[in-house]
Amino acid sequence: MKIRVGIYNEMIKLMYRKRYSYLLMLVFLISISMGLIGKFVNGIIGLYISNFPITVLSVLMTFVLSFIIFMVVADLFTLEQEDGTIKAVLTRPVSRIGVYISKILVIFIYTCMILLVGLISSLICGVFF
């Protein structure tokens, strides 16, 4: 129960920062733009509409996702020290390992959200193009 509340709190703190909502929209726009480029070049640069979701997810996994994960990890673990709320977090009845596990699970959930947004937008592009 305590870890679930910790996950909720960490997710609220993460989404409170606008850049992570913007990054989800950016992933959506990247896959839409890749779909448009793939439609107009007809496979010249290796973007085929027939395997478009796999191509988008491989680009997301290779380039975009590693950058975003590093940003999320840096923000989640240094945000409390920066804001001065680390003392309040450590005085809660949650153990330090519970706080750590909730942060790691929030990173995993946000990563899954990015991949899901990329998959859905690439499937939409594959259907419409």
Phi and psi restraints in degrees (value plus and minus 20) as a CYANA .aco file:
   2 LYS   PHI     -89.2   -49.2
   2 LYS   PSI     -54.9   -14.9
   3 ILE   PHI     -89.7   -49.7
   3 ILE   PSI     -55.6   -15.6
   4 ARG   PHI     -82.6   -42.6
   4 ARG   PSI     -61.5   -21.5
   5 VAL   PHI     -87.0   -47.0
   5 VAL   PSI     -57.9   -17.9
   6 GLY   PHI     -84.3   -44.3
   6 GLY   PSI     -60.1   -20.1
   7 ILE   PHI     -83.2   -43.2
   7 ILE   PSI     -63.4   -23.4
   8 TYR   PHI     -81.2   -41.2
   8 TYR   PSI     -65.9   -25.9
   9 ASN   PHI     -84.2   -44.2
   9 ASN   PSI     -62.7   -22.7
  10 GLU   PHI     -87.8   -47.8
  10 GLU   PSI     -56.1   -16.1
  11 MET   PHI     -87.8   -47.8
  11 MET   PSI     -59.0   -19.0
  12 ILE   PHI     -83.6   -43.6
  12 ILE   PSI     -63.2   -23.2
  13 LYS   PHI     -83.5   -43.5
  13 LYS   PSI     -57.5   -17.5
  14 LEU   PHI     -90.0   -50.0
  14 LEU   PSI     -64.9   -24.9
  15 MET   PHI     -97.0   -57.0
  15 MET   PSI     -35.1     4.9
  16 TYR   PHI     -87.1   -47.1
  16 TYR   PSI     -49.8    -9.8
  17 ARG   PHI     -99.2   -59.2
  17 ARG   PSI     101.2   141.2
  18 LYS   PHI     -83.3   -43.3
  18 LYS   PSI     -47.2    -7.2
  19 ARG   PHI     -83.1   -43.1
  19 ARG   PSI     -47.0    -7.0
  20 TYR   PHI    -100.5   -60.5
  20 TYR   PSI     -49.2    -9.2
  21 SER   PHI     -90.0   -50.0
  21 SER   PSI     -59.3   -19.3
  22 TYR   PHI     -86.2   -46.2
  22 TYR   PSI     -54.1   -14.1
  23 LEU   PHI     -86.7   -46.7
  23 LEU   PSI     -55.7   -15.7
  24 LEU   PHI     -84.2   -44.2
  24 LEU   PSI     -60.8   -20.8
  25 MET   PHI     -88.0   -48.0
  25 MET   PSI     -54.7   -14.7
  26 LEU   PHI     -85.8   -45.8
  26 LEU   PSI     -59.5   -19.5
  27 VAL   PHI     -82.7   -42.7
  27 VAL   PSI     -60.7   -20.7
  28 PHE   PHI     -81.6   -41.6
  28 PHE   PSI     -65.4   -25.4
  29 LEU   PHI     -89.2   -49.2
  29 LEU   PSI     -53.8   -13.8
  30 ILE   PHI     -83.3   -43.3
  30 ILE   PSI     -64.3   -24.3
  31 SER   PHI     -90.8   -50.8
  31 SER   PSI     -54.9   -14.9
  32 ILE   PHI     -85.7   -45.7
  32 ILE   PSI     -62.7   -22.7
  33 SER   PHI     -87.5   -47.5
  33 SER   PSI     -55.5   -15.5
  34 MET   PHI     -84.5   -44.5
  34 MET   PSI     -55.1   -15.1
  35 GLY   PHI     -86.2   -46.2
  35 GLY   PSI     -61.2   -21.2
  36 LEU   PHI     -86.6   -46.6
  36 LEU   PSI     -61.9   -21.9
  37 ILE   PHI     -83.7   -43.7
  37 ILE   PSI     -63.2   -23.2
  38 GLY   PHI     -83.2   -43.2
  38 GLY   PSI     -53.1   -13.1
  39 LYS   PHI     -90.2   -50.2
  39 LYS   PSI     -59.9   -19.9
  40 PHE   PHI    -104.7   -64.7
  40 PHE   PSI     -44.8    -4.8
  41 VAL   PHI    -115.6   -75.6
  41 VAL   PSI     -31.3     8.7
  42 ASN   PHI      32.5    72.5
  42 ASN   PSI      26.8    66.8
  43 GLY   PHI      66.4   106.4
  43 GLY   PSI     -13.6    26.4
  44 ILE   PHI     -84.8   -44.8
  44 ILE   PSI     -60.8   -20.8
  45 ILE   PHI    -120.9   -80.9
  45 ILE   PSI      -5.6    34.4
  46 GLY   PHI      73.2   113.2
  46 GLY   PSI     -10.1    29.9
  47 LEU   PHI    -119.4   -79.4
  47 LEU   PSI      77.3   117.3
  48 TYR   PHI    -119.7   -79.7
  48 TYR   PSI     118.8   158.8
  49 ILE   PHI     -90.9   -50.9
  49 ILE   PSI     -44.0    -4.0
  50 SER   PHI     -85.8   -45.8
  50 SER   PSI     -55.0   -15.0
  51 ASN   PHI    -138.1   -98.1
  51 ASN   PSI      15.2    55.2
  52 PHE   PHI     -83.6   -43.6
  52 PHE   PSI     -64.7   -24.7
  53 PRO   PHI     -79.0   -39.0
  53 PRO   PSI     -57.0   -17.0
  54 ILE   PHI     -88.3   -48.3
  54 ILE   PSI     -58.8   -18.8
  55 THR   PHI     -85.0   -45.0
  55 THR   PSI     -64.3   -24.3
  56 VAL   PHI     -84.7   -44.7
  56 VAL   PSI     -64.4   -24.4
  57 LEU   PHI     -86.2   -46.2
  57 LEU   PSI     -53.2   -13.2
  58 SER   PHI     -90.3   -50.3
  58 SER   PSI     -57.2   -17.2
  59 VAL   PHI     -86.5   -46.5
  59 VAL   PSI     -61.8   -21.8
  60 LEU   PHI     -82.7   -42.7
  60 LEU   PSI     -63.5   -23.5
  61 MET   PHI     -88.6   -48.6
  61 MET   PSI     -55.3   -15.3
  62 THR   PHI     -98.6   -58.6
  62 THR   PSI     -66.6   -26.6
  63 PHE   PHI    -128.9   -88.9
  63 PHE   PSI     -73.5   -33.5
  64 VAL   PHI     -97.3   -57.3
  64 VAL   PSI     -63.5   -23.5
  65 LEU   PHI     -86.4   -46.4
  65 LEU   PSI     -59.0   -19.0
  66 SER   PHI     -85.0   -45.0
  66 SER   PSI     -59.8   -19.8
  67 PHE   PHI     -83.7   -43.7
  67 PHE   PSI     -64.3   -24.3
  68 ILE   PHI     -88.0   -48.0
  68 ILE   PSI     -59.7   -19.7
  69 ILE   PHI     -83.5   -43.5
  69 ILE   PSI     -61.6   -21.6
  70 PHE   PHI     -82.8   -42.8
  70 PHE   PSI     -58.2   -18.2
  71 MET   PHI     -84.8   -44.8
  71 MET   PSI     -65.0   -25.0
  72 VAL   PHI     -84.3   -44.3
  72 VAL   PSI     -64.1   -24.1
  73 VAL   PHI     -82.5   -42.5
  73 VAL   PSI     -64.8   -24.8
  74 ALA   PHI     -83.5   -43.5
  74 ALA   PSI     -60.8   -20.8
  75 ASP   PHI     -91.6   -51.6
  75 ASP   PSI     -62.1   -22.1
  76 LEU   PHI     -86.3   -46.3
  76 LEU   PSI     -58.3   -18.3
  77 PHE   PHI    -106.9   -66.9
  77 PHE   PSI     -40.4    -0.4
  78 THR   PHI    -126.7   -86.7
  78 THR   PSI     -30.3     9.7
  79 LEU   PHI     -83.2   -43.2
  79 LEU   PSI     -60.5   -20.5
  80 GLU   PHI     -90.5   -50.5
  80 GLU   PSI     -55.7   -15.7
  81 GLN   PHI     -87.3   -47.3
  81 GLN   PSI     -58.1   -18.1
  82 GLU   PHI     -87.2   -47.2
  82 GLU   PSI     -63.4   -23.4
  83 ASP   PHI    -100.5   -60.5
  83 ASP   PSI     -36.5     3.5
  84 GLY   PHI      62.7   102.7
  84 GLY   PSI      -2.0    38.0
  85 THR   PHI    -118.7   -78.7
  85 THR   PSI     -11.2    28.8
  86 ILE   PHI     -85.6   -45.6
  86 ILE   PSI     -53.2   -13.2
  87 LYS   PHI     -88.0   -48.0
  87 LYS   PSI     -57.5   -17.5
  88 ALA   PHI     -88.2   -48.2
  88 ALA   PSI     -55.4   -15.4
  89 VAL   PHI     -88.5   -48.5
  89 VAL   PSI     -61.7   -21.7
  90 LEU   PHI     -97.6   -57.6
  90 LEU   PSI     -36.6     3.4
  91 THR   PHI    -111.4   -71.4
  91 THR   PSI     -22.4    17.6
  92 ARG   PHI     -90.4   -50.4
  92 ARG   PSI     144.6   184.6
  93 PRO   PHI     -96.2   -56.2
  93 PRO   PSI      -6.7    33.3
  94 VAL   PHI    -114.7   -74.7
  94 VAL   PSI     116.9   156.9
  95 SER   PHI     -91.5   -51.5
  95 SER   PSI     146.6   186.6
  96 ARG   PHI     -85.6   -45.6
  96 ARG   PSI     -55.4   -15.4
  97 ILE   PHI     -87.9   -47.9
  97 ILE   PSI     -52.3   -12.3
  98 GLY   PHI     -86.2   -46.2
  98 GLY   PSI     -60.1   -20.1
  99 VAL   PHI     -84.6   -44.6
  99 VAL   PSI     -63.4   -23.4
 100 TYR   PHI     -83.6   -43.6
 100 TYR   PSI     -65.4   -25.4
 101 ILE   PHI     -83.5   -43.5
 101 ILE   PSI     -59.7   -19.7
 102 SER   PHI     -85.7   -45.7
 102 SER   PSI     -57.4   -17.4
 103 LYS   PHI     -86.4   -46.4
 103 LYS   PSI     -62.4   -22.4
 104 ILE   PHI     -85.1   -45.1
 104 ILE   PSI     -59.9   -19.9
 105 LEU   PHI     -88.2   -48.2
 105 LEU   PSI     -53.8   -13.8
 106 VAL   PHI     -86.8   -46.8
 106 VAL   PSI     -58.2   -18.2
 107 ILE   PHI     -82.5   -42.5
 107 ILE   PSI     -62.7   -22.7
 108 PHE   PHI     -83.8   -43.8
 108 PHE   PSI     -63.2   -23.2
 109 ILE   PHI     -84.5   -44.5
 109 ILE   PSI     -62.2   -22.2
 110 TYR   PHI     -87.0   -47.0
 110 TYR   PSI     -57.2   -17.2
 111 THR   PHI     -83.4   -43.4
 111 THR   PSI     -62.8   -22.8
 112 CYS   PHI     -83.9   -43.9
 112 CYS   PSI     -55.9   -15.9
 113 MET   PHI     -84.1   -44.1
 113 MET   PSI     -61.2   -21.2
 114 ILE   PHI     -83.5   -43.5
 114 ILE   PSI     -66.0   -26.0
 115 LEU   PHI     -85.4   -45.4
 115 LEU   PSI     -56.3   -16.3
 116 LEU   PHI     -87.4   -47.4
 116 LEU   PSI     -61.6   -21.6
 117 VAL   PHI     -83.3   -43.3
 117 VAL   PSI     -63.0   -23.0
 118 GLY   PHI     -83.0   -43.0
 118 GLY   PSI     -60.8   -20.8
 119 LEU   PHI     -87.0   -47.0
 119 LEU   PSI     -65.9   -25.9
 120 ILE   PHI     -84.2   -44.2
 120 ILE   PSI     -64.6   -24.6
 121 SER   PHI     -87.7   -47.7
 121 SER   PSI     -55.8   -15.8
 122 SER   PHI     -91.4   -51.4
 122 SER   PSI     -54.4   -14.4
 123 LEU   PHI     -86.7   -46.7
 123 LEU   PSI     -57.7   -17.7
 124 ILE   PHI     -83.4   -43.4
 124 ILE   PSI     -63.9   -23.9
 125 CYS   PHI     -83.9   -43.9
 125 CYS   PSI     -60.2   -20.2
 126 GLY   PHI     -83.2   -43.2
 126 GLY   PSI     -55.2   -15.2
 127 VAL   PHI     -93.6   -53.6
 127 VAL   PSI     -64.6   -24.6
 128 PHE   PHI    -100.0   -60.0
 128 PHE   PSI     -46.1    -6.1
